[in-house]
Amino acid sequence: MKSALNSHGDDGYQVTQYDLELDYKIVPNRLSARARIAAAAARPLSKFGLDLSGFKVAGVHVDGRAARFSRSGNKLTVKPAKPVVGRFKVEVRYAGNPKPVDGHWGDIGWDELTDGVLVASQPIGAPTWFPCNDRPADKASYRVTVTTSSAYAVLVTGDLVSRRVGGSTTTWVYERREPTSTYLMSVQIGRYEDLAMPESQRLAVPRSLVPAARYDFGRQPEMAVLFSRLFGPYPFGEYVVVVADDELEDPIEAQGMAIFGRNHVDGRRTYQRLVAHELAHQWFGNSLTIADWPHIWLNEGFATYAEWLWSEECGGPPVAALAAQWRARLESLPEDLAIADPGEAHLFDERVYKRGALTLHALRGEVGDPVFFAVLRSWAEAHRHATVTTEQFIAHAEAHAGRSLRDLFAAWLERPALPRP
């Protein structure tokens, strides 16, 4: 049986741009849309796949000519009038009632809030709202146009380029110019107040949460200064935090954006480590995106270590104390997971996050602070807006250390048992 992750994507072509036009009616949860996709194929394709969950497809055109298509599960197979090679364009018209897909990780994708919409696409939720080549390595630029009720604010991962009011609806146009994986695109619709912050940051929050949110995210600009010093300049034009007016189990990562639930805002900075974690993902996960899901520790381990660095910076527990605390925690858990490839069911396992961070701490102890922090910064800068793998990171660290580090990484990443202290 093919896994959910492996059933997504088509490596026969690469998308260069998505142009999405979405008309959304909130009360009936009705989405009518057109997707224009520019792509390139290295070899002739007599057919190719797009990922699309639900929806009725009204028609598909390839390079302006009607194409045959068929549906099987969440896969839309397109057969163009003649094989495509090199650059080609696809247009898909579709409509329906979007809903999340269920999996190991709960409900993923386009989801109705009590009053509005939240999109959490990681790892396989993008096809719940647009046809796409849903694999992390396929990074493209985006233009997203959303028309919906004027009573609601629309936030999309990208830069707002226009907003046009027409009667009872408003049309919002966003562009994401930096290469972006499908799972990192998001749409948020709600009754939000838009609050400016330093360091090119914004908060979008329900009016009732404004005072608490201002306090809880008040140190986020300082985090950005720290991370920019350690990892290089912030990789996008701005960073937007959305606080949904519903409770969420965990915050959600998107490119240039993070989404928190109202339960993460209490006016006491209880969830400050999560604020740091999601911001760090803009470097590790968004700008640098894993080429495939087995490399997930490169996202989560790095963001977790950034939490620890912020804790030490702001006067909380130092990195060494947090590393010792979490090592003790991992020693109490089953040692049956190799984080170099945790498997689909354990993709977001606590051990991936904490052992990933401990791997970095072990590297720091092995090579010393000057080399370690040079590795982190040059790694982020060398692969800015690109895709990365574990093997690339190991080679990068070895190049800076001037020696082999294979034994260290094998012990921490490839073997389930924790290395001895």
VMD Tcl script that draws the C-alpha trace (Angstrom):
set ca {
  {0.00 0.00 0.00}
  {1.42 3.37 -1.04}
  {1.86 5.83 1.80}
  {0.00 9.13 1.85}
  {3.26 11.05 1.45}
  {4.54 8.94 -1.44}
  {1.23 9.13 -3.29}
  {1.63 12.89 -3.68}
  {3.64 14.63 -6.36}
  {4.93 13.81 -9.85}
  {8.69 14.00 -10.44}
  {8.22 14.13 -14.22}
  {7.96 17.91 -14.23}
  {8.70 21.01 -12.15}
  {6.26 23.87 -11.57}
  {7.62 27.39 -11.97}
  {4.49 29.39 -11.08}
  {0.94 29.00 -9.78}
  {-1.65 31.66 -10.56}
  {-4.74 30.94 -8.44}
  {-8.08 32.75 -8.64}
  {-10.32 31.81 -5.71}
  {-13.90 32.96 -5.19}
  {-15.00 31.86 -1.74}
  {-18.43 32.11 -0.12}
  {-18.01 31.70 3.62}
  {-21.47 30.65 4.85}
  {-21.98 27.76 2.37}
  {-18.22 27.00 2.35}
  {-18.20 27.14 -1.44}
  {-15.01 27.62 -3.46}
  {-15.05 28.30 -7.21}
  {-11.58 28.55 -8.67}
  {-9.26 28.61 -11.62}
  {-5.62 27.54 -11.42}
  {-3.09 28.45 -14.08}
  {0.13 26.48 -13.72}
  {3.38 27.12 -15.58}
  {5.69 24.10 -15.57}
  {8.59 22.44 -17.36}
  {9.24 18.81 -18.25}
  {12.72 17.47 -18.98}
  {11.34 14.61 -21.10}
  {8.16 14.20 -23.18}
  {5.09 13.46 -21.05}
  {1.99 11.89 -22.60}
  {0.32 12.25 -19.20}
  {1.12 13.80 -15.84}
  {-0.42 14.01 -12.39}
  {-1.74 16.83 -10.25}
  {-2.84 16.44 -6.65}
  {-6.39 17.64 -5.94}
  {-8.66 16.54 -3.12}
  {-12.41 16.63 -3.69}
  {-13.90 19.31 -5.98}
  {-15.63 18.86 -9.30}
  {-13.29 19.61 -12.18}
  {-15.08 21.52 -14.95}
  {-12.23 21.34 -17.44}
  {-8.50 21.12 -18.02}
  {-6.51 22.83 -20.77}
  {-2.85 22.31 -21.63}
  {-1.20 25.02 -23.71}
  {-4.64 26.35 -24.57}
  {-6.04 23.02 -25.84}
  {-8.62 20.90 -24.04}
  {-7.07 17.89 -22.35}
  {-8.55 14.64 -21.20}
  {-8.40 13.97 -17.47}
  {-9.39 11.33 -14.95}
  {-9.69 11.14 -11.18}
  {-8.48 8.45 -8.81}
  {-8.59 9.35 -5.15}
  {-6.73 12.62 -4.71}
  {-4.89 12.33 -8.03}
  {-5.94 14.20 -11.17}
  {-4.30 12.56 -14.20}
  {-4.06 14.84 -17.24}
  {-3.58 13.57 -20.81}
  {-2.77 16.50 -23.12}
  {-3.71 16.50 -26.79}
  {-0.04 15.94 -27.57}
  {2.90 15.11 -25.28}
  {4.45 18.07 -23.47}
  {8.18 18.70 -23.15}
  {10.04 21.77 -22.01}
  {7.82 24.64 -20.85}
  {4.06 24.10 -20.81}
  {0.97 25.63 -19.19}
  {-2.02 24.01 -17.53}
  {-5.37 25.55 -16.64}
  {-7.80 23.79 -14.29}
  {-11.29 25.05 -13.44}
  {-12.82 23.48 -10.35}
  {-15.43 24.08 -7.66}
  {-16.83 22.49 -4.53}
  {-16.89 22.52 -0.75}
  {-13.29 22.37 0.48}
  {-12.54 20.23 3.49}
  {-9.40 18.91 5.19}
  {-7.95 15.47 4.60}
  {-7.47 13.09 7.48}
  {-4.20 11.31 8.18}
  {-1.65 10.36 10.80}
  {-1.42 14.04 11.72}
  {-5.11 14.89 12.15}
  {-7.11 17.13 9.80}
  {-4.83 18.82 7.26}
  {-5.68 21.52 4.71}
  {-8.52 23.99 4.15}
  {-10.64 24.00 7.29}
  {-13.64 26.05 8.43}
  {-13.28 28.01 11.64}
  {-16.21 29.10 13.78}
  {-16.13 32.31 11.74}
  {-13.70 32.15 8.84}
  {-11.09 29.83 7.33}
  {-7.75 28.39 8.32}
  {-5.38 26.55 5.98}
  {-2.78 24.22 7.49}
  {-1.13 22.50 4.54}
  {1.79 20.65 6.17}
  {2.46 18.00 5.04}
  {-0.21 17.04 2.44}
  {-2.98 19.64 2.77}
  {-2.27 21.86 -0.27}
  {-4.45 19.76 -2.63}
  {-7.49 20.58 -0.45}
  {-7.60 24.01 -2.07}
  {-5.63 23.97 -5.33}
  {-4.32 21.47 -7.92}
  {-0.59 21.14 -7.46}
  {2.54 19.06 -7.72}
  {2.53 18.38 -4.00}
  {6.12 17.52 -3.12}
  {8.49 19.61 -1.00}
  {11.23 19.81 -3.64}
  {8.91 21.45 -6.17}
  {9.26 25.11 -5.15}
  {7.50 27.72 -7.29}
  {6.35 31.34 -7.22}
  {2.67 32.20 -6.64}
  {0.02 34.75 -7.44}
  {-3.12 34.20 -5.35}
  {-6.33 36.17 -5.86}
  {-9.08 35.70 -3.26}
  {-12.56 37.22 -3.50}
  {-14.78 36.93 -0.46}
  {-17.09 38.91 1.86}
  {-15.81 42.39 2.69}
  {-16.54 41.76 6.37}
  {-13.44 39.55 6.52}
  {-9.71 40.11 6.24}
  {-7.79 37.79 3.91}
  {-4.16 36.93 4.56}
  {-2.15 34.83 2.13}
  {1.49 33.80 2.36}
  {2.94 36.51 0.16}
  {3.05 40.26 -0.39}
  {-0.26 42.10 -0.78}
  {-0.15 43.83 -4.17}
  {-3.76 45.05 -4.47}
  {-7.13 45.10 -2.73}
  {-10.30 46.04 -4.56}
  {-13.74 46.50 -2.96}
  {-16.73 45.71 -5.14}
  {-20.13 45.84 -3.48}
  {-20.28 43.32 -0.66}
  {-17.07 41.54 -1.64}
  {-13.38 42.42 -1.67}
  {-10.74 40.97 -3.97}
  {-7.28 40.53 -2.45}
  {-4.22 39.82 -4.61}
  {-1.01 38.44 -3.10}
  {2.26 37.48 -4.74}
  {4.86 35.08 -3.35}
  {7.92 35.69 -5.49}
  {10.37 33.53 -3.53}
  {10.36 29.82 -4.47}
  {7.86 28.14 -2.16}
  {6.77 24.55 -1.57}
  {3.07 23.80 -1.86}
  {2.77 22.81 1.81}
  {4.04 26.24 2.87}
  {1.27 28.18 1.10}
  {-1.66 29.27 3.22}
  {-4.87 31.32 3.22}
  {-6.37 32.78 6.41}
  {-9.81 34.42 6.41}
  {-11.25 36.02 9.53}
  {-12.32 39.17 11.36}
  {-8.83 40.35 12.20}
  {-7.24 43.55 13.43}
  {-3.97 44.25 11.59}
  {-1.19 45.43 13.95}
  {2.23 46.64 12.80}
  {5.36 45.60 14.72}
  {9.10 46.34 14.40}
  {11.41 44.25 12.20}
  {8.88 44.08 9.30}
  {6.44 42.08 11.41}
  {2.64 42.19 11.63}
  {0.00 40.65 13.86}
  {-3.51 39.76 12.65}
  {-5.69 39.04 15.67}
  {-9.32 39.15 16.78}
  {-10.14 42.46 18.42}
  {-10.76 40.87 21.81}
  {-7.20 39.45 21.87}
  {-5.32 42.59 20.82}
  {-3.92 43.60 24.26}
  {-2.82 40.07 25.20}
  {-1.36 39.39 21.75}
  {0.65 42.62 21.78}
  {2.27 41.46 25.01}
  {2.70 37.78 24.14}
  {4.39 38.54 20.80}
  {6.13 41.65 22.11}
  {9.59 40.07 22.17}
  {9.28 38.53 18.71}
  {11.19 41.44 17.07}
  {14.07 40.77 19.48}
  {14.00 37.13 18.42}
  {14.28 38.24 14.81}
  {17.34 40.33 15.64}
  {18.99 37.36 17.37}
  {18.19 34.91 14.58}
  {19.32 37.35 11.90}
  {22.64 37.67 13.70}
  {23.06 33.91 14.02}
  {21.49 32.66 10.78}
  {21.78 35.60 8.39}
  {19.22 38.21 7.24}
  {15.53 37.39 7.52}
  {14.77 35.68 4.18}
  {11.43 37.32 3.30}
  {9.90 40.78 3.05}
  {7.78 40.49 6.17}
  {6.61 38.07 8.83}
  {2.91 37.83 9.63}
  {1.49 36.10 12.69}
  {-2.21 35.23 12.55}
  {-4.07 34.37 15.75}
  {-7.20 32.45 14.82}
  {-10.30 32.95 16.97}
  {-10.45 29.19 17.57}
  {-8.28 26.86 19.62}
  {-5.51 24.98 17.80}
  {-3.51 22.03 19.07}
  {-0.22 23.45 17.73}
  {0.86 26.58 15.86}
  {1.12 26.20 12.10}
  {4.09 27.05 9.92}
  {3.78 28.75 6.53}
  {6.15 30.78 4.37}
  {6.50 34.24 5.87}
  {3.61 33.44 8.22}
  {2.69 31.50 11.35}
  {-0.78 30.72 12.67}
  {-1.54 30.40 16.37}
  {-4.80 29.55 18.15}
  {-6.50 31.82 20.68}
  {-5.42 29.28 23.32}
  {-1.80 30.26 22.65}
  {-2.50 33.84 23.75}
  {-2.89 34.36 27.51}
  {-1.17 37.68 28.18}
  {1.59 35.92 30.19}
  {3.96 34.78 27.40}
  {3.35 31.17 28.38}
  {4.02 30.02 24.81}
  {7.09 32.14 24.09}
  {9.13 29.10 23.02}
  {6.55 28.38 20.32}
  {6.82 31.98 19.13}
  {10.57 31.48 18.74}
  {10.11 28.07 17.11}
  {7.75 29.30 14.38}
  {9.90 32.34 13.63}
  {13.01 30.15 13.29}
  {11.19 28.07 10.69}
  {11.38 31.02 8.32}
  {15.08 30.17 7.95}
  {14.95 26.41 8.56}
  {11.93 24.93 6.79}
  {10.81 27.84 4.63}
  {13.87 29.46 3.04}
  {15.73 26.17 3.37}
  {13.15 23.50 2.55}
  {13.75 19.79 2.88}
  {13.93 17.98 -0.46}
  {11.77 15.16 0.95}
  {10.03 14.29 4.20}
  {12.64 11.89 5.67}
  {14.86 14.96 6.22}
  {12.29 16.59 8.54}
  {14.78 16.88 11.42}
  {16.48 19.65 9.42}
  {13.31 21.69 9.96}
  {12.23 20.70 13.44}
  {15.58 20.06 15.10}
  {16.93 23.42 13.95}
  {13.80 25.32 15.03}
  {13.90 23.58 18.42}
  {17.55 24.51 18.90}
  {16.63 28.10 18.03}
  {14.12 27.98 20.92}
  {16.98 27.04 23.24}
  {19.21 29.81 21.89}
  {16.46 32.35 22.50}
  {15.88 31.02 26.03}
  {19.51 31.64 26.88}
  {19.47 35.06 25.20}
  {16.44 36.30 27.12}
  {17.61 35.13 30.54}
  {15.80 31.79 30.64}
  {17.38 28.37 31.07}
  {20.68 28.16 29.13}
  {21.12 25.84 26.16}
  {23.17 23.32 28.16}
  {20.43 22.99 30.81}
  {17.72 22.51 28.20}
  {19.83 19.93 26.37}
  {20.31 17.99 29.62}
  {16.60 18.25 30.42}
  {15.51 16.91 27.06}
  {18.13 14.19 26.98}
  {16.70 12.94 30.26}
  {13.23 13.07 28.73}
  {14.34 11.08 25.69}
  {16.00 8.49 27.91}
  {12.56 7.82 29.40}
  {11.02 7.16 25.97}
  {11.37 4.12 23.70}
  {14.62 4.18 21.73}
  {13.11 2.76 18.56}
  {13.21 5.73 16.18}
  {16.02 6.78 13.82}
  {15.40 10.43 13.05}
  {17.28 10.35 9.75}
  {14.07 8.77 8.43}
  {11.39 8.63 11.12}
  {8.67 7.29 8.83}
  {5.30 8.74 7.97}
  {3.58 8.00 11.27}
  {6.38 9.61 13.31}
  {7.08 12.61 11.11}
  {6.19 15.06 13.90}
  {7.18 12.87 16.83}
  {8.59 14.73 19.83}
  {11.80 12.73 19.45}
  {12.41 14.16 15.96}
  {12.30 17.68 17.39}
  {14.30 17.15 20.57}
  {16.81 14.61 19.29}
  {17.31 16.79 16.23}
  {18.20 19.69 18.53}
  {20.46 17.44 20.60}
  {22.25 16.42 17.39}
  {23.10 20.07 16.80}
  {24.19 20.45 20.42}
  {26.47 17.42 20.02}
  {27.92 18.98 16.87}
  {28.52 22.21 18.79}
  {30.37 20.34 21.51}
  {32.47 18.49 18.94}
  {33.60 21.44 16.79}
  {33.37 24.38 19.23}
  {31.28 27.55 19.10}
  {33.15 29.51 16.38}
  {32.89 26.66 13.87}
  {29.38 25.66 14.93}
  {27.84 29.10 14.49}
  {29.76 29.59 11.24}
  {28.19 26.34 10.04}
  {24.64 27.47 10.93}
  {24.95 30.88 9.27}
  {26.73 29.70 6.13}
  {24.29 26.78 5.80}
  {21.32 29.16 5.82}
  {22.99 31.60 3.44}
  {24.35 29.03 0.96}
  {20.95 27.36 0.48}
  {18.70 30.41 0.75}
  {15.37 29.70 -1.01}
  {16.55 26.22 -2.06}
  {16.02 22.61 -0.99}
  {18.32 20.65 1.29}
  {19.08 17.12 2.51}
  {20.76 15.59 5.54}
  {23.71 14.48 3.42}
  {24.24 18.07 2.27}
  {24.27 19.31 5.85}
  {26.77 16.68 6.94}
  {29.06 17.60 4.04}
  {28.67 21.29 4.87}
  {29.57 20.76 8.53}
  {32.57 18.59 7.60}
  {33.85 21.23 5.20}
  {33.88 23.82 8.00}
  {35.28 21.44 10.60}
  {37.99 20.23 8.23}
  {37.45 16.60 9.16}
  {34.99 13.73 9.03}
  {31.95 13.92 11.30}
  {30.29 10.76 9.98}
  {30.48 8.87 13.26}
  {28.81 11.68 15.19}
  {25.93 12.05 12.73}
  {25.48 8.30 12.35}
  {25.16 7.90 16.12}
  {22.61 10.68 16.49}
  {20.60 10.31 13.29}
  {20.80 6.74 12.06}
  {20.75 4.62 15.23}
  {17.67 4.46 17.49}
  {19.67 4.17 20.73}
  {20.82 7.46 22.26}
  {24.60 7.95 22.10}
  {26.35 7.78 25.45}
  {27.01 11.15 27.12}
}
mol new
graphics top color blue
foreach p $ca { graphics top sphere $p radius 0.5 }
foreach p [lrange $ca 0 end-1] q [lrange $ca 1 end] { graphics top cylinder $p $q radius 0.2 }
display resetview
